């Protein structure tokens, strides 16, 4: 499941709170420890008590770096019917040999453990200010749930309709960026072979959440999805899911506003227990937070690299149509400009005439709408980039903002997706340098995990 493959809503993509060391609230401290010692039987008991309906499968998990502390804590929802959470499917792809096949199934179990931890985190403590800085999706979910808590009944009903999608974004990010400790490579216990691990690998119209490669060939695709959307991976014609050697969906229980209210209340009643002492989890958080912040800054610097900027050129082009300021046209040109930037047809160094010609052509004959931010998203993007969205058309005749309130978080999400679409990358070495400069506590987390000296 990936954000660009899901239906978008104006409100579903609507600043990040200050953060230090995260409190990761999800399974109890013994959950991951038991996975690495006595196996899944004990884990099933803990998850079942926490209300996880996928706690009935027999899995093998051997996560490293877990330091057990104290008795298991009961958190999350109440008892529910047991359902499978790992769903692998037969395909027409060449079947791997027996040992590799066992490894691919074993990795499903590792990813499943990360997904169920992410589900618990997202439904028990959705407003965690630390984890909200992992990326735009997690930050958006935290912000939206905070609004839900103080909303009127009518507004709560509106937000509740968006909860499944927004929580899904957050679960996906938390699972692959924080709770999955094998995020670059993994050695299969049966074959002894080392697989490379990649996230969000684009293939035409689909983007598997996790891909395993062996000797350069993709041998497994994994999709993280709600239990309510199983088998949706086969809906896209020619997407490739039916031809890979191994494919699996890792399902988490469907999230509703009632789910979050119930799980959060029970977590509060249990004393807000932290759920893991695994140093790798905290290291993952800091690496991904640093990478996220650096990636957004790369986009900002590119769009605003020249003066006048790319946005200034588009604004001038809008005004030049009639020679007068027209706020509605400015808004149209901003959307078109950002879409062309995302598509790689315009850049921060594009000339005034190139911007005018390209934007005018797109407004006259719109292209792929998936590239364009929604109207309020556009204002949010511009506000985050320039701190002055009104200057670019988002104001009324009274000079005030077109919006009663405007959060930059939807803009942050769009810019994150834009960076992914443009395949902007930041190396681990660059992230480490960034953390050393800005977050010494993040370097301490990496040191505790044995990643740096």
C-alpha positions in Angstrom: 0.0 0.0 0.0 1.5 3.3 -1.0 0.2 6.9 -0.7 0.3 7.5 -4.5 -1.8 4.4 -5.1 -4.6 5.4 -2.7 -7.4 7.8 -3.3 -6.5 11.3 -2.1 -8.8 13.7 -0.2 -8.4 17.4 0.5 -8.6 16.8 4.2 -6.7 13.6 4.2 -3.5 15.5 3.4 -3.8 18.5 5.7 4.5 22.0 12.5 6.1 19.2 13.6 6.5 19.3 17.4 9.9 19.5 19.0 11.3 16.1 19.7 14.1 14.4 21.5 14.4 10.7 22.3 11.2 8.9 21.2 9.0 6.9 23.5 7.9 4.1 21.3 4.6 2.9 22.6 3.3 -0.4 21.2 3.9 -4.0 22.3 5.3 -4.5 25.8 9.0 -4.8 26.4 8.7 -8.6 26.5 7.0 -8.8 23.1 10.1 -8.5 21.0 12.2 -10.3 23.5 9.9 -13.3 23.5 10.0 -13.4 19.7 13.7 -13.9 20.0 13.7 -16.4 22.8 10.7 -18.6 23.2 9.1 -18.1 19.8 5.8 -16.9 18.7 3.6 -18.8 21.1 4.3 -16.3 23.9 4.0 -13.4 21.4 0.6 -14.6 20.3 -0.6 -14.5 23.8 0.7 -10.9 24.3 -0.8 -9.7 21.0 -4.1 -11.4 21.7 -4.4 -9.7 25.0 -3.5 -6.4 23.3 -6.4 -7.0 20.9 -4.5 -7.9 17.8 -6.7 -10.1 15.7 -3.8 -11.5 13.6 -2.3 -13.2 16.7 -3.2 -16.7 15.7 -0.4 -17.6 13.2 2.6 -19.6 14.2 5.6 -17.4 13.2 9.3 -17.5 13.9 11.0 -14.2 14.8 14.5 -13.7 15.9 15.0 -9.9 16.2 18.4 -8.9 17.6 19.4 -6.2 20.1 16.3 -6.6 22.4 16.9 -6.1 26.1 14.0 -7.5 28.1 12.9 -5.3 30.9 10.2 -6.3 33.4 7.0 -8.1 33.0 4.8 -7.9 29.9 2.3 -5.0 29.9 -1.2 -5.3 28.7 -1.9 -2.6 26.2 -4.3 -2.0 23.3 -7.7 -3.3 22.6 -9.7 -6.2 24.0 -10.0 -9.8 22.9 -11.0 -10.3 19.2 -11.3 -13.2 16.8 -8.1 -14.6 15.6 -7.3 -13.9 11.9 -4.3 -14.4 9.7 -2.1 -11.4 9.1 0.3 -12.9 6.5 -1.2 -13.7 3.1 1.0 -15.1 0.5 -0.3 -15.9 -3.0 0.6 -18.3 -5.8 2.1 -16.6 -8.8 3.2 -17.5 -12.3 6.8 -16.5 -11.5 9.6 -19.0 -11.3 9.4 -20.7 -7.9 12.5 -20.3 -5.7 14.3 -23.3 -4.3 12.9 -24.8 -1.1 15.4 -23.1 1.3 15.0 -19.7 -0.3 11.2 -20.1 -0.3 11.4 -20.7 3.5 13.5 -17.6 3.9 11.0 -15.5 2.0 8.2 -16.8 4.3 10.4 -16.1 7.3 11.0 -12.5 6.3 7.2 -12.2 6.0 7.1 -13.0 9.7 9.7 -10.4 10.5 7.8 -7.8 8.6 4.6 -8.9 10.2 6.0 -8.3 13.6 7.0 -4.8 12.6 3.6 -4.0 11.1 1.7 -5.2 14.1 4.0 -3.1 16.4 3.3 -0.1 14.1 -0.4 -0.8 14.3 -0.3 -0.8 18.1 1.8 2.4 18.1 -0.5 4.2 15.7 -3.6 3.3 17.6 -2.4 3.6 21.2 -0.3 6.8 21.1 -1.0 8.5 17.8 0.1 12.0 19.0 3.6 11.0 20.1 5.5 14.2 19.4 8.8 12.3 18.9 7.6 9.7 16.4 5.6 12.3 14.6 8.9 13.6 13.2 9.7 10.3 11.5 8.1 11.5 8.3 5.2 13.5 6.8 2.7 10.7 7.1 3.3 10.0 10.7 3.3 13.7 11.4 0.0 14.2 9.6 -1.7 11.4 11.5 -0.5 12.8 14.8 -1.8 16.3 13.9 -5.2 15.0 12.6 -5.8 12.9 15.7 -5.0 15.8 17.9 -7.6 17.8 16.0 -10.1 15.0 16.4 -9.7 15.0 20.2 -10.8 18.6 20.4 -13.2 18.7 17.5 -17.0 19.3 17.5 -19.2 16.3 16.9 -19.7 17.3 13.3 -15.9 17.7 12.7 -15.2 14.5 14.4 -17.5 12.7 12.0 -15.5 14.2 9.1 -12.2 13.2 10.5 -13.4 9.7 11.4 -14.1 9.1 7.7 -10.4 9.8 7.0 -8.9 7.8 9.8 -8.5 4.5 8.0 -6.4 6.1 5.2 -4.3 8.4 7.4 -3.6 5.8 10.0 -2.6 3.5 7.2 0.0 5.9 5.9 1.4 6.1 9.4 1.4 2.4 10.0 3.2 1.8 6.8 5.9 4.4 7.6 6.4 3.2 11.2 6.7 -0.4 10.2 9.3 0.0 7.4 11.2 3.0 8.9 11.2 2.3 12.7 10.1 -1.2 13.7 11.7 -3.2 10.9 15.3 -3.7 11.9 16.4 -5.5 8.8 16.1 -2.5 6.4 19.1 -2.9 4.1 20.1 -6.5 4.2 19.0 -9.8 5.8 20.5 -13.3 5.9 18.1 -16.1 5.5 18.2 -18.7 8.3 17.5 -21.6 5.9 19.6 -20.8 2.9 22.3 -18.8 4.6 22.1 -16.3 1.7 22.1 -12.6 2.1 19.2 -10.7 0.6 19.2 -7.0 0.0 16.2 -5.2 1.3 14.6 -2.2 -0.5 11.6 0.0 0.4 9.1 1.5 -2.0 10.5 0.3 -5.3 8.6 1.8 -8.2 7.4 -0.6 -10.9 5.0 1.2 -13.3 1.8 1.9 -11.5 2.7 0.1 -8.4 5.2 0.4 -5.6 5.8 -2.6 -3.3 6.4 -1.5 0.3 9.3 -3.9 0.7 11.3 -5.8 -1.9 13.9 -8.6 -1.4 16.6 -9.1 -3.9 19.0 -12.0 -4.3 22.0 -11.7 -6.7 20.4 -8.6 -8.2 17.1 -10.2 -9.0 13.8 -9.3 -7.2 12.6 -12.5 -5.5 9.9 -11.2 -3.2 7.4 -8.3 -3.0 5.6 -7.4 0.2 2.6 -5.1 0.6 1.4 -3.7 3.9 -2.3 -3.2 3.9 -5.5 -3.1 6.0 -7.2 -6.4 6.5 -10.2 -4.7 4.8 -8.3 -4.4 1.5 -6.7 -7.8 1.0 -5.9 -8.8 -2.6 -6.0 -5.2 -3.8 -2.5 -5.7 -5.2 -4.0 -7.7 -8.1 -6.4 -4.9 -9.1 -3.8 -3.1 -11.2 -3.4 -4.7 -14.7 0.3 -5.3 -15.5 1.6 -4.3 -12.1 3.7 -7.4 -11.7 2.3 -8.8 -8.5 1.2 -12.0 -10.3 4.5 -12.7 -11.9 7.0 -12.4 -9.0 8.5 -15.5 -7.4 7.0 -14.7 -4.0 4.4 -12.1 -3.1 2.6 -11.5 0.2 0.3 -9.0 1.9 1.0 -8.2 5.5 -2.4 -7.2 7.0 -3.0 -5.1 10.0 -6.5 -4.8 11.7 -8.7 -2.1 10.1 -8.3 1.2 12.0 -11.3 3.3 12.8 -11.7 6.3 15.1 -13.3 3.9 17.6 -10.3 1.6 17.4 -8.0 4.4 18.3 -10.2 5.8 21.1 -10.4 2.3 22.7 -6.8 1.4 22.3 -5.6 4.8 23.5 -7.8 4.7 26.6 -6.6 1.2 27.6 -3.0 2.2 27.0 -3.5 5.3 29.3 -5.2 3.1 31.9 -2.2 0.8 31.8 0.1 3.7 32.8 1.3 4.6 29.2 3.9 1.8 29.1 6.9 2.0 26.7 7.1 -1.0 24.6 10.7 -1.7 23.6 14.2 -1.2 24.8 15.6 -2.4 21.4 18.4 0.1 20.6 17.9 -0.5 16.9 14.4 0.9 17.0 15.6 4.2 18.4 18.5 4.2 15.9 16.1 3.7 13.1 14.0 6.6 14.3 16.9 9.0 14.3 18.3 7.9 11.0 14.9 8.3 9.3 14.1 11.5 11.0 17.4 12.9 9.8 16.9 11.6 6.3 13.4 13.1 6.2 14.5 16.5 7.3 17.4 16.6 4.9 15.3 15.4 1.9 12.7 18.2 2.5 15.5 20.7 2.7 16.9 19.5 -0.6 13.5 20.1 -2.2 13.2 23.5 -0.6 16.6 24.6 -1.7 16.0 23.4 -5.3 12.6 25.1 -5.7 13.9 28.4 -4.2 17.5 28.2 -5.5 17.1 31.2 -7.8 15.8 34.7 -7.2 13.2 35.2 -8.5 12.3 31.6 -7.7 10.4 29.0 -9.7 7.3 30.0 -7.9 7.9 33.7 -8.6 8.2 32.9 -12.3 4.9 31.1 -12.2 3.2 33.9 -10.4 4.4 36.5 -12.9 3.3 34.3 -15.8 -0.2 34.2 -14.2 -0.3 38.0 -14.0 1.0 38.5 -17.5 -2.0 36.7 -19.0 -4.1 39.9 -18.7 -1.6 42.3 -17.1 -3.6 42.3 -13.9 -3.4 40.4 -10.6 -5.8 37.5 -10.7 -5.7 35.3 -7.5 -7.6 32.4 -9.0 -5.2 32.3 -12.0 -2.2 32.5 -9.6 -3.6 29.5 -7.7 -4.0 27.5 -11.0 -0.5 28.4 -12.0 0.9 27.3 -8.7 -0.7 23.9 -9.0 0.5 23.5 -12.5 4.0 24.7 -11.6 4.3 22.2 -8.8 3.0 19.3 -10.9 5.6 20.1 -13.6 8.3 20.3 -10.9 7.3 16.9 -9.6 7.4 15.5 -13.1 10.9 16.8 -13.7 9.8 19.2 -16.5 10.7 22.3 -14.5 13.4 22.9 -11.9 14.6 25.5 -9.6 16.9 26.8 -12.3 14.3 27.0 -15.1 14.2 30.3 -16.9 11.3 32.8 -16.6 10.2 32.1 -20.2 10.5 28.3 -19.9 8.3 28.4 -16.7 5.7 30.6 -18.4 5.5 28.4 -21.5 5.3 25.2 -19.6 2.8 26.3 -17.0 0.6 28.0 -19.6 0.5 24.8 -21.7 -0.4 22.7 -18.7 -3.2 24.9 -17.5 -4.6 24.9 -21.0 -4.3 21.1 -21.4 -3.9 19.4 -17.9 -1.9 16.3 -17.7 -1.6 13.6 -15.0 -3.7 14.9 -12.1 -1.9 12.6 -9.7 1.1 14.9 -10.0 -0.8 18.0 -8.9 -1.3 18.9 -5.2 -4.9 19.6 -4.3 -5.9 23.2 -3.9 -5.4 23.4 -0.2 -2.4 21.2 -0.4 -0.9 23.7 -2.9 -1.4 26.5 -0.4 0.2 24.3 2.3 3.2 23.6 0.1 3.7 27.2 -0.8 3.3 28.3 2.9 5.9 25.7 4.0 8.3 26.8 1.3 7.9 30.6 1.5 6.0 31.4 4.7 3.7 33.6 2.5 1.0 31.6 0.7 -1.2 34.8 0.2 1.5 36.3 -2.1 0.9 33.4 -4.5 -2.9 33.7 -4.9 -4.3 32.3 -1.7 -6.1 35.4 -0.4 -9.4 37.0 -0.7 -10.4 40.5 -1.8 -9.9 41.6 1.8 -6.3 40.6 1.7 -6.8 37.8 4.2 -5.9 34.2 3.7 -8.3 32.1 1.6 -8.4 29.6 4.5 -9.8 30.0 8.0 -6.9 27.8 9.1 -4.0 26.4 7.2 -1.7 23.6 8.3 1.6 23.0 6.6 1.5 19.3 7.3 -0.4 18.4 4.0 2.3 20.3 2.1 5.0 18.4 3.9 3.4 15.1 2.9 3.1 16.3 -0.7 6.8 17.4 -0.8 7.8 14.0 0.7 5.9 12.2 -2.1 7.4 14.6 -4.6 10.9 13.7 -3.4 10.1 10.0 -3.6 8.7 10.5 -7.2 11.9 12.3 -8.2 14.0 9.6 -6.4 15.9 12.1 -4.3 18.2 10.2 -1.9 20.3 11.1 1.1 23.1 8.7 2.0 23.6 7.2 5.5 26.9 9.0 5.7 25.2 12.3 5.0 22.6 11.5 7.6 25.2 10.8 10.2 27.0 14.1 9.5 23.6 15.8 9.8 22.9 14.1 13.2 26.4 14.9 14.5 25.7 18.6 13.7 22.1 18.9 14.8 21.2 16.0 17.1 23.9 14.6 19.4 21.2 12.6 21.1 20.5 10.9 17.8 24.2 10.0 17.5 24.0 8.5 21.0 21.1 6.3 19.9 23.2 5.1 17.0 26.1 4.4 19.3 23.9 2.5 21.7 22.8 0.3 18.8 26.5 -0.4 17.9 26.2 1.5 14.6 28.8 4.1 15.3 31.7 4.3 17.7 
